[in-house]
């Protein structure tokens, strides 16, 4: 195209991973793209493109452990700058090593501005998260991309996570919302934030509680591992303090959660309400405890995956059944 602005339209674009075999599916495909420049930019700032609009943008990430053929290549620094890149209706599909279906992130809107290889770009994105299913909105800055060590690429921004359905996980349910901010390098992202679950439930108990939490964590954006530096969660009239890790291990599908829990002057009836099915918890009283909790990714019901060890005390304990309390007395 030459008028009113210079540019071009292309279809059927595919990017293949360096060193991949010919029968390996492309890692990126674009059904149609439109590039537009301005004549004044051609004269005053060469290498600057006003906009790129991509339709049918798809990213296919191969399963972990996929091997590549050896390939020699030399990186050349790009001098092209783009004012705006738009990829609404895009999708990112991440294959998994096990038999589970790929994780598919449906991107409703995506806009990148001031895109170059030497400076941070701005981003504004809204997408559907597959696990747990919910809606994410984020905006901030990313880059410049460090091609020699992607984990050292800087990132910062703010996010909201709405209507996340925890019922996709065995043994628990509830609709989660969260908001917070993040900053750091891709391999070590610092993120303080809050979580609100009005109807959290361990499904075996059939009792829901309003769970609210504030947290300060570090996330490895290259593999999804999380270090929980500080978590303060409250439900009913009990507050739980926690710290720990959610990490993957070699040869293991999924991630193992390992957390240290502490409660000071909580209520034992609040804790029991999470796990017992009776209308009223069997015991009342003030409790304090420390516990080490491990949750293995074994796809069993929640209460069967939890491994707990620790020590606790109950002050002023009273059984709710008068006959039981009478026998104890």
C-alpha positions as CSV (number, residue, x, y, z in Angstrom):
1,X,0.0,0.0,0.0
2,X,1.2,3.5,-0.8
3,X,-1.7,5.8,-0.1
4,X,-2.8,7.3,2.3
5,X,0.1,5.7,4.2
6,X,2.9,3.4,3.1
7,X,2.7,-0.2,4.4
8,X,1.8,-3.8,3.5
9,X,-0.5,-6.7,4.3
10,X,0.7,-10.2,4.7
11,X,-1.0,-13.6,5.3
12,X,0.1,-17.0,6.5
13,X,3.2,-16.0,8.4
14,X,4.9,-18.7,10.5
15,X,7.9,-18.6,12.8
16,X,9.8,-21.8,13.5
17,X,12.1,-22.5,16.5
18,X,15.8,-22.4,15.6
19,X,17.1,-25.9,15.3
20,X,13.7,-27.6,15.1
21,X,13.1,-30.4,12.7
22,X,11.0,-29.7,9.6
23,X,8.0,-31.6,10.9
24,X,7.8,-29.6,14.2
25,X,4.8,-27.3,14.2
26,X,5.7,-23.6,14.1
27,X,5.9,-21.8,17.4
28,X,4.1,-18.7,16.1
29,X,1.5,-18.3,13.4
30,X,-0.3,-15.2,12.2
31,X,-3.2,-15.5,9.8
32,X,-3.0,-11.8,8.7
33,X,-0.9,-8.8,9.6
34,X,-1.0,-5.2,8.5
35,X,2.0,-2.8,8.8
36,X,1.6,0.9,8.5
37,X,4.2,3.7,8.4
38,X,4.0,7.4,7.7
39,X,5.9,9.3,5.0
40,X,7.2,11.9,7.5
41,X,8.7,9.1,9.6
42,X,10.6,7.7,6.6
43,X,12.3,11.0,6.3
44,X,12.7,12.1,10.0
45,X,13.1,8.8,11.9
46,X,14.1,5.9,9.6
47,X,13.2,2.5,10.9
48,X,10.1,3.7,12.7
49,X,6.7,2.0,12.0
50,X,3.5,3.6,13.2
51,X,1.6,0.3,13.8
52,X,1.4,-3.4,13.3
53,X,-2.0,-5.1,13.6
54,X,-2.1,-8.9,13.8
55,X,-5.1,-11.1,13.3
56,X,-5.2,-14.8,14.2
57,X,-2.0,-14.5,16.3
58,X,-1.2,-17.9,17.8
59,X,1.7,-19.1,20.0
60,X,2.3,-22.8,20.4
61,X,4.8,-23.7,23.2
62,X,6.1,-27.3,23.0
63,X,6.0,-29.6,26.1
64,X,8.9,-29.4,28.6
65,X,11.9,-31.5,27.6
66,X,11.5,-30.9,23.8
67,X,15.0,-31.3,22.3
68,X,16.2,-29.1,19.5
69,X,18.8,-29.8,16.8
70,X,22.0,-27.9,17.0
71,X,22.0,-24.7,15.0
72,X,24.5,-22.0,14.7
73,X,23.1,-18.5,14.5
74,X,24.2,-14.9,15.1
75,X,22.0,-12.3,16.7
76,X,21.8,-9.0,15.0
77,X,20.5,-6.0,17.0
78,X,17.3,-4.6,15.4
79,X,17.0,-0.9,14.9
80,X,13.3,-1.0,14.0
81,X,10.8,0.7,16.4
82,X,7.1,0.3,16.4
83,X,4.7,2.9,17.8
84,X,1.9,0.4,18.5
85,X,1.3,-3.4,18.1
86,X,-2.2,-4.7,18.4
87,X,-3.1,-8.4,18.7
88,X,-6.7,-8.7,19.9
89,X,-8.2,-12.2,19.8
90,X,-4.8,-13.9,20.1
91,X,-4.1,-17.2,21.9
92,X,-1.2,-18.8,23.6
93,X,-1.2,-22.6,23.9
94,X,1.2,-24.4,26.2
95,X,1.7,-28.1,25.8
96,X,2.1,-30.2,28.9
97,X,4.3,-33.2,29.4
98,X,1.5,-35.4,30.8
99,X,-1.7,-36.5,29.2
100,X,-3.6,-33.4,30.1
101,X,-4.8,-31.0,27.4
102,X,-2.6,-28.0,26.6
103,X,-3.2,-24.9,28.7
104,X,-4.8,-22.3,26.4
105,X,-4.7,-18.6,27.3
106,X,-7.4,-16.7,25.3
107,X,-6.2,-13.1,24.9
108,X,-9.1,-10.7,24.5
109,X,-7.1,-7.6,24.0
110,X,-3.4,-6.9,23.7
111,X,-1.7,-3.6,23.0
112,X,2.1,-2.9,23.0
113,X,3.4,0.6,22.6
114,X,6.8,2.1,22.1
115,X,8.3,-1.3,21.0
116,X,12.0,-1.5,20.4
117,X,14.9,-3.8,21.3
118,X,16.7,-1.2,23.4
119,X,14.0,0.3,25.6
120,X,11.1,-1.0,27.8
121,X,7.7,-1.3,26.0
122,X,4.3,-0.6,27.5
123,X,1.7,-3.3,27.6
124,X,-2.1,-3.5,28.3
125,X,-3.6,-7.0,28.2
126,X,-6.8,-8.7,29.1
127,X,-7.0,-12.5,28.9
128,X,-8.8,-15.7,30.1
129,X,-6.6,-17.7,32.4
130,X,-7.2,-21.5,32.0
131,X,-6.2,-22.8,35.4
132,X,-7.9,-21.8,37.6
133,X,-10.3,-20.3,34.9
134,X,-10.7,-16.6,35.4
135,X,-10.2,-13.2,33.9
136,X,-6.9,-11.3,34.2
137,X,-6.2,-7.7,33.3
138,X,-2.7,-6.3,33.5
139,X,-0.8,-3.2,32.4
140,X,2.8,-1.9,32.9
141,X,6.2,-2.1,31.2
142,X,8.3,-5.0,30.0
143,X,11.9,-5.1,28.7
144,X,14.2,-4.6,27.0
145,X,14.3,-8.3,26.2
146,X,17.6,-10.0,27.2
147,X,18.0,-12.6,24.5
148,X,21.2,-14.0,26.1
149,X,19.4,-14.5,29.4
150,X,15.6,-14.0,29.2
151,X,15.3,-14.4,33.0
152,X,17.1,-11.1,33.3
153,X,14.5,-9.2,31.3
154,X,12.9,-6.5,33.5
155,X,9.1,-6.4,34.1
156,X,6.7,-4.3,36.2
157,X,3.0,-3.6,36.3
158,X,-0.3,-4.0,38.1
159,X,-2.9,-6.7,37.7
160,X,-6.4,-7.8,38.7
161,X,-7.6,-11.4,38.6
162,X,-11.4,-11.9,38.7
163,X,-13.9,-14.7,38.9
164,X,-11.3,-17.5,39.3
165,X,-13.1,-20.8,39.9
166,X,-11.2,-22.9,42.4
167,X,-13.6,-25.8,41.8
168,X,-11.2,-27.0,39.1
169,X,-8.9,-28.3,41.8
170,X,-9.7,-31.5,43.6
171,X,-11.3,-31.0,47.0
172,X,-11.8,-27.2,47.2
173,X,-14.1,-24.6,45.7
174,X,-14.8,-20.9,45.7
175,X,-14.6,-17.9,43.5
176,X,-11.3,-16.0,43.9
177,X,-10.5,-12.4,43.1
178,X,-7.0,-10.9,43.5
179,X,-5.2,-7.6,42.8
180,X,-1.6,-6.5,43.2
181,X,1.5,-5.1,41.6
182,X,4.8,-6.7,40.5
183,X,8.3,-5.6,39.6
184,X,11.7,-7.1,39.1
185,X,13.5,-9.4,36.6
186,X,11.5,-12.1,34.9
187,X,13.3,-14.8,36.9
188,X,12.7,-13.0,40.2
189,X,9.5,-10.9,40.3
190,X,8.5,-9.3,43.6
191,X,4.7,-9.1,44.0
192,X,2.7,-7.8,47.0
193,X,-1.1,-8.2,46.7
194,X,-4.4,-9.4,48.2
195,X,-6.8,-12.2,47.7
196,X,-10.6,-12.4,48.5
197,X,-12.6,-15.6,48.4
198,X,-16.1,-15.0,49.8
199,X,-17.1,-18.7,49.6
200,X,-14.0,-20.8,50.1
201,X,-14.8,-24.4,50.9
202,X,-13.0,-27.7,51.4
203,X,-15.8,-29.6,49.6
204,X,-15.8,-32.5,52.0
205,X,-16.9,-30.2,54.8
206,X,-19.8,-28.6,52.9
207,X,-19.1,-25.4,54.9
208,X,-17.9,-22.2,53.2
209,X,-16.0,-19.4,54.9
210,X,-15.1,-15.9,53.7
211,X,-11.3,-16.0,53.3
212,X,-9.2,-12.8,52.8
213,X,-5.5,-12.7,52.5
214,X,-2.6,-10.3,52.0
215,X,0.7,-11.6,50.6
216,X,4.2,-10.7,49.6
217,X,5.8,-13.2,47.3
218,X,8.5,-13.8,44.6
219,X,7.7,-15.5,41.3
220,X,10.0,-17.1,38.8
221,X,8.3,-16.1,35.5
222,X,10.4,-18.6,33.6
223,X,8.9,-21.7,35.3
224,X,6.1,-20.5,37.6
225,X,7.8,-21.3,40.9
226,X,6.6,-19.2,43.8
227,X,8.3,-18.2,47.1
228,X,5.8,-17.0,49.7
229,X,7.8,-14.7,51.9
230,X,4.8,-13.6,53.9
231,X,1.1,-14.5,53.9
232,X,-1.6,-13.3,56.3
233,X,-4.9,-15.0,55.9
234,X,-8.1,-14.5,57.9
235,X,-11.4,-16.4,58.1
236,X,-14.2,-16.1,60.7
237,X,-12.2,-14.9,63.8
238,X,-8.9,-16.7,63.1
239,X,-5.8,-15.4,61.4
240,X,-3.1,-17.6,59.9
241,X,0.4,-16.5,59.1
242,X,2.3,-18.5,56.5
243,X,5.5,-18.7,54.5
244,X,6.8,-21.3,52.1
245,X,7.3,-22.3,48.5
246,X,5.3,-23.7,45.6
247,X,7.9,-25.3,43.3
248,X,8.4,-28.0,40.7
249,X,10.9,-30.8,41.0
250,X,12.7,-32.8,38.3
251,X,10.8,-35.8,37.2
252,X,7.6,-34.6,38.8
253,X,4.4,-33.4,37.1
254,X,2.9,-30.3,38.8
255,X,4.3,-28.4,41.8
256,X,4.8,-29.3,45.5
257,X,3.5,-26.8,48.1
258,X,5.5,-26.6,51.3
259,X,4.3,-24.1,53.9
260,X,5.0,-23.2,57.5
261,X,1.7,-22.1,59.3
262,X,1.4,-20.2,62.5
263,X,-1.8,-19.3,64.5
264,X,-1.8,-17.3,67.7
265,X,-5.0,-17.1,69.8
266,X,-7.3,-18.4,67.0
267,X,-10.4,-20.4,67.5
268,X,-10.3,-24.2,67.1
269,X,-13.9,-24.2,65.9
270,X,-12.9,-22.0,62.9
271,X,-10.2,-24.5,61.9
272,X,-12.4,-27.5,62.4
273,X,-15.2,-25.9,60.4
274,X,-13.0,-26.2,57.3
275,X,-12.8,-30.0,57.5
276,X,-15.8,-31.4,59.3
277,X,-19.2,-32.0,57.7
278,X,-21.3,-31.5,60.9
279,X,-23.3,-28.4,61.2
280,X,-21.4,-27.4,64.4
281,X,-17.7,-28.1,64.9
282,X,-17.2,-30.7,67.7
283,X,-14.9,-28.5,69.8
284,X,-14.7,-24.8,70.9
285,X,-11.8,-23.0,72.4
286,X,-8.7,-20.8,71.8
287,X,-5.9,-22.4,69.9
288,X,-2.3,-21.7,69.0
289,X,-0.3,-23.9,66.8
290,X,2.7,-24.2,64.4
291,X,2.5,-26.7,61.5
292,X,4.5,-27.8,58.5
293,X,2.2,-28.5,55.6
294,X,3.1,-30.3,52.4
295,X,0.7,-30.7,49.5
296,X,1.9,-33.1,46.8
297,X,0.6,-32.9,43.1
298,X,-0.9,-36.4,43.1
299,X,-4.4,-35.5,41.8
300,X,-6.1,-36.9,44.8
301,X,-8.8,-35.2,46.9
302,X,-7.4,-32.2,48.8
303,X,-7.6,-33.8,52.2
304,X,-5.7,-36.9,51.0
305,X,-2.9,-34.8,49.5
306,X,-2.2,-32.8,52.6
307,X,0.7,-33.9,54.9
308,X,0.8,-32.1,58.2
309,X,3.1,-32.2,61.2
310,X,3.4,-29.8,64.1
311,X,2.2,-29.0,67.6
312,X,-0.8,-27.2,69.0
313,X,-2.5,-26.3,72.2
314,X,-6.1,-25.5,73.1
315,X,-7.1,-23.2,76.0
316,X,-10.6,-23.4,77.5
317,X,-11.6,-26.2,75.2
318,X,-15.3,-27.3,75.4
319,X,-16.9,-30.0,73.4
320,X,-20.1,-28.9,71.8
321,X,-22.0,-32.1,72.7
322,X,-22.8,-31.9,76.4
323,X,-22.6,-35.6,76.8
324,X,-19.1,-35.7,75.5
325,X,-18.0,-32.8,77.7
326,X,-19.6,-34.5,80.7
327,X,-17.6,-37.7,80.0
328,X,-14.4,-35.6,79.8
329,X,-15.1,-33.7,83.0
